[in-house]
Amino acid sequence: MAERRPLGASQRRARLDTPLESRSSIRPHYDPEAFGRVSEQIARFLGTARFLVYMTVFIAFWVVINVTPIAFDPYTFTFLTLLLSLQASYAAPLILLAQNRQADRDRISQEEDRAANSRLQADVEYLTREVASLRHALGEVATRDFLRDQLRELSDEVVARTSGGPAYDPKARGRKLDRERKAERKKRREQRTEDAVPTGGGLGEPFVGESDGA
């Protein structure tokens, strides 16, 4: 039977309860948040009038110096073109990065607004149900007219009993109240009709009858 040879350090499997050691990486480490803030600052500066003025002054200075005998660009503005190309190649990714960060912020803001709107809608629905329940409850509460009628009937009954007059008749009292309500409704209809139809010759002019004309 073959003997088991001990495995080397490189051949042993790592235990699950033992944390692995971090391996060194050749990739550069940087803070994405800090880099994003810097890129947003650069993108904001590139979109200002100050940058355009600085760029114009720089190009004009380069052109003026290199058309004189003290020119330092031996390639006839080729080096200037290279600089502008490099500036554009770096500016585009920085602007895109700033736009992506702004889009992320807008998405988070929209999600928060959507959640707030949902909470507000739930509150409105709850208040609507509460108002409806209050309306149903108020429908069973005694109104002012009902209390007035009850007090009037009670006072008439007390007066009839204390004065020694005819006995109090609730039915007769109800018929009298109905006649009073009908008369009041008729009076209101006539009043609305008079207000709707002008009786004078013109708006705002009083009506002049025959007796007034005489």
C-alpha positions in Angstrom: 0.0 0.0 0.0 1.5 3.3 -1.1 2.3 5.8 1.6 0.7 9.2 1.6 3.2 11.9 1.2 2.5 15.3 2.9 1.4 18.0 0.4 3.5 21.0 0.0 2.4 24.5 1.0 1.5 25.3 -2.6 -0.5 22.0 -3.0 -2.6 22.3 0.2 -6.1 23.5 -0.1 -7.1 26.5 2.0 -9.5 25.9 4.8 -12.9 27.5 4.6 -12.6 29.0 8.0 -9.3 30.7 7.2 -9.3 34.0 5.4 -7.3 34.2 2.2 -4.4 36.6 2.0 -4.9 39.5 -0.4 -2.8 39.1 -3.5 -0.8 41.9 -4.8 -2.2 43.4 -8.0 -0.4 45.5 -10.6 -3.6 47.5 -11.3 -3.5 51.0 -9.8 -5.7 51.7 -6.8 -7.8 54.9 -6.7 -10.9 56.2 -5.1 -13.7 56.2 -7.6 -15.7 58.8 -5.7 -12.8 61.2 -5.5 -11.9 60.6 -9.2 -15.6 61.2 -10.1 -15.7 64.5 -8.2 -12.5 65.7 -9.9 -13.9 64.7 -13.3 -17.1 66.6 -12.6 -15.1 69.7 -11.7 -13.1 69.5 -14.9 -16.2 68.9 -17.0 -17.9 72.0 -15.4 -14.8 74.1 -16.1 -14.7 72.9 -19.7 -18.3 74.1 -20.2 -17.7 77.6 -19.0 -16.9 80.8 -20.9 -13.6 81.2 -18.9 -12.2 78.0 -20.5 -13.1 79.3 -24.0 -11.3 82.5 -23.3 -8.2 80.8 -21.9 -8.2 78.4 -24.9 -8.5 81.3 -27.4 -5.7 83.3 -25.7 -3.5 80.2 -25.6 -4.0 79.4 -29.3 -3.5 83.0 -30.3 -0.3 83.2 -28.3 1.0 80.0 -29.8 0.2 81.2 -33.4 1.7 84.6 -32.9 4.9 83.3 -31.3 5.4 80.6 -34.0 5.1 83.0 -36.9 8.0 85.1 -35.6 11.7 84.2 -35.8 11.6 83.0 -32.1 9.3 80.1 -33.1 9.6 77.0 -30.8 7.3 74.7 -32.8 9.5 73.1 -35.5 6.6 71.2 -37.1 4.6 74.2 -38.3 1.7 74.0 -35.8 1.6 70.2 -35.8 2.5 70.1 -32.2 -0.4 72.5 -31.4 -2.7 70.1 -33.3 -1.4 67.2 -31.2 -2.1 69.2 -28.0 -5.6 70.0 -29.0 -6.3 66.4 -30.0 -5.0 65.2 -26.6 -7.2 67.8 -24.8 -10.3 66.6 -26.8 -9.5 62.9 -26.2 -9.4 63.5 -22.5 -12.3 65.9 -22.3 -14.8 63.6 -23.9 -14.4 60.7 -21.3 -14.4 63.2 -18.5 -17.7 64.7 -19.7 -19.2 61.3 -20.2 -18.2 60.3 -16.7 -19.7 63.4 -15.2 -22.9 62.8 -17.2 -23.1 59.2 -15.9 -22.8 60.4 -12.3 -25.4 63.0 -12.9 -27.7 60.3 -14.4 -27.2 58.1 -11.3 -28.1 61.0 -9.1 -31.2 61.8 -11.1 -32.3 58.1 -11.0 -31.9 58.1 -7.2 -33.8 61.4 -6.9 -36.6 60.0 -9.2 -36.9 56.9 -7.0 -37.1 59.0 -3.9 -39.8 61.2 -5.5 -41.7 58.1 -6.6 -41.6 56.7 -3.1 -42.7 60.1 -1.6 -45.6 60.2 -4.2 -46.6 56.7 -3.2 -46.7 57.7 0.5 -48.7 60.9 -0.3 -51.2 58.9 -2.4 -51.6 56.4 0.5 -52.1 59.4 2.9 -54.7 60.9 0.6 -56.6 57.7 0.2 -56.6 57.3 4.0 -57.9 60.8 4.5 -60.5 60.3 1.9 -61.8 57.2 3.7 -61.8 59.1 7.0 -63.8 62.0 5.5 -66.3 59.6 4.0 -66.7 57.9 7.4 -67.2 61.3 9.0 -69.8 62.2 6.4 -71.7 59.0 7.2 -71.4 59.7 10.9 -72.6 63.3 10.5 -75.6 62.1 8.6 -76.9 60.5 11.8 -76.3 63.6 13.9 -79.3 65.9 14.7 -79.3 69.0 12.5 -80.1 72.5 13.6 -83.6 72.5 11.9 -84.5 69.2 13.6 -83.5 70.6 17.0 -85.3 73.8 16.3 -88.5 71.9 15.4 -88.2 69.8 18.5 -87.7 72.7 20.8 -90.6 74.6 19.1 -92.9 71.6 19.6 -91.8 71.2 23.2 -92.4 74.9 23.9 -95.8 74.8 22.3 -96.7 71.8 24.3 -95.5 73.5 27.6 -97.5 76.7 26.7 -100.6 74.7 25.9 -100.5 72.8 29.1 -99.7 75.8 31.4 -102.2 78.2 29.8 -105.1 75.8 30.1 -105.9 76.1 26.4 -106.7 73.3 23.9 -104.6 70.2 24.1 -101.4 70.1 22.0 -101.8 68.3 18.7 -98.5 67.1 17.2 -100.2 66.3 13.8 -101.7 69.8 13.6 -98.3 71.2 14.5 -96.6 69.1 11.8 -99.2 70.3 9.2 -98.5 73.9 10.2 -94.8 73.4 9.8 -95.2 71.8 6.4 -97.3 74.8 5.3 -94.6 77.2 6.6 -91.9 75.3 4.7 -93.9 75.3 1.5 -94.6 79.0 1.8 -90.9 79.7 2.5 -89.8 77.6 -0.6 -92.4 79.4 -2.7 -91.1 82.7 -1.5 -87.5 81.7 -2.3 -88.5 80.6 -5.8 -90.2 83.9 -6.5 -87.2 85.7 -5.2 -84.8 83.8 -7.5 -87.2 84.5 -10.4 -87.2 88.2 -9.7 -83.4 88.2 -9.5 -83.0 86.3 -12.7 -85.4 88.4 -14.9 -84.8 92.2 -14.9 -88.0 94.2 -14.6 -86.6 97.6 -15.4 -85.8 99.2 -18.8 -82.1 98.9 -18.3 -79.6 97.2 -16.0 -79.3 99.0 -12.7 -82.3 101.3 -13.4 -85.4 101.2 -11.1 -88.8 100.2 -12.5 -91.0 103.2 -13.1 -94.7 102.3 -12.9 -97.8 104.3 -14.0 -98.3 105.9 -10.6 -94.7 107.1 -10.6 -95.0 108.4 -14.1 -98.1 110.4 -13.1 
